[in-house]
Amino acid sequence: MTILLYVFFAGGGCTLNQFLISFNLALCILITLICVHPAVQDANPRSGLAQASMVAAYCTYLITSAVGNHTDGKCNPLHRSPARNGTVIMGAIFTFLAIAYSTSRAATQSRALVGKKRPTGAIALSDEDHTRTDSGVGLVTTQPTRKDTPRYQALLAAVEAGAIPASALDEDEDDEDGTIAGDERDDERTGTRYNYSWFHIIFVMGSMYVGMLLTDWNVVSTRPLPDNPDPNQDVYIGRSETAMWMRVVSSWVCILLYIWSLVAPVFFPDR
């Protein structure tokens, strides 16, 4: 893809396009080297070339879209070509899917946006065996185990008496595990996995971003362009410097965020 960009968009006199393509290539090489660095691998073993390649491909796509929105016809061979309906529809579908996924993940999975838990009044006991005896009275300071419950003791006595099979003990253990798992899944009991305010703020920002994409950052023309005098094209959401630079900045921010996700565990291992 980068080679094609150099061939079609980085001709003589296209200094800006040459800089954008070359700088993006340098950043892609940089994130590739960072992701395989021994320090990064030790702090985050899951980082690898697969993630770096996907980020590089996405950022290269953004740069391709940016130079494709350049208003200089000499440096943009697509400047005089009208947009195809199929391309516009597919681009809109992928845009909506990507924004819906990213906003959903950011609103529900981010630790910074998790709602506060409500206090339950429960006191956690240590798993270590600590007892203290004052005046001959034993003070229990440990969390009782499953075998210490009256239910388990009653089942054990029934098994020893031959009233029920020994498999009843295993079934009781399965029932208890299922109850614990159900309590853990009920995240609304002590709090929510998302913050209500930030959840809606992120979706509002995503909606506004989609609106700006559809209007090409408020660059809408109701008249045919001089180099494309098509009277049937009533509304032209065309190429502009604003749309180009928004894609360029988005590419740079994406790479910076990915680099930070790689180096942050190295500099802040306890966070």
Residue, then its C-alpha position, 0 to 999 in steps of 0.5 A: m500500500t505504501i508503494l502505491l501511495y508513493v507511485f500515485f500520490a507522491g510525484g514531483g512537487c507533492t512535498l506534503n504527500q511525500f512527508l505524510i507517507s514517509f512519516n507514516l512509514a517511519l511510525c509503522i516501523l517504530i511500533t513494529l520495533i517497540c512491540v518486539h522489544p524485550a522490555v515490552q515483551d516482559a511487561n506485556p507478553r501478549s504484545g506482538l507483531a499481529q497487533a502492530s501490523m493491524v495498527a499499521a494497516y489501519c493508520t496506512y488506510l487513514i493516510t491513504s484516505a487523507v491524501g485521497n482528499h487532497t484538493d490539489g489535482k496534481c498530487n491527487p489523481l482521484h480529485r476529478s473522479p466522482a465517488r462510486n455509490g458502492t464505495v460510499i455505501m461500504g465505507a459508511i457501513f464499516t464506519f458505523l460498525a467501527i464506531a459502534y464497536s469502539t464506543s461500546r467497548a470504551a463505555t462498558q469496558s474501560r476501568a476509568l468509566v466503571g461505576k462506583k460500587r455500593p458498600t454491602g457491609a460485608i467484612a472480608l476475613s483472612d484465609e490464614d488460620h488465626t485464633r485468639t483465646d481470651s479467658g478460655v473463649g475461642l475467637v474465630t477470625t477465619q472465613p468458614t470453609r464449605k465443609d464447616t457449614p451445617r448443610y455439608q455436615a448434615l449431608l456427610a452424616a447422612v452419607e456415613a449412615g448410608a441414607i444417601p449416596a456419596s455423590a450427593l456431596d459432589e452435587d452440593e459442591d456444584d450447586e454452591d459453585g453455581t450460586i457463587a458464579g451467579d452472584e458474580r454475574d449479577d454486577e448490578r447488586t453492588g455496582t455497575r460495570y459502566n458509568y452512566s454519565w460517561f456511557h452516554i457522553i461517549f455515545v454522543m461524541g460517537s454520534m457527532y463524529v458520524g455526523m461530521l463524517l457524513t458532512d465531510w466536516n461541514v464542507v458541503s457544496t450544492r453546486p457542481l465543481p468546475d472540474n466535475p460539472d455534473p448537473n445531476q449531482d445536487v449535493y457534493i460532499g467532497r474533498s477538502e483540506t479539513a477532511m484530509w488533516m482530520r484523517v492525518v491527525s487521527s492516524w497520528v493519535c492512533i499510533l501514539l495511543y498504541i505506543w503508550s499502551l506498549v510502554a506504559p506497563v514498562f514505566f508503570p508496572d504497578r498500575 
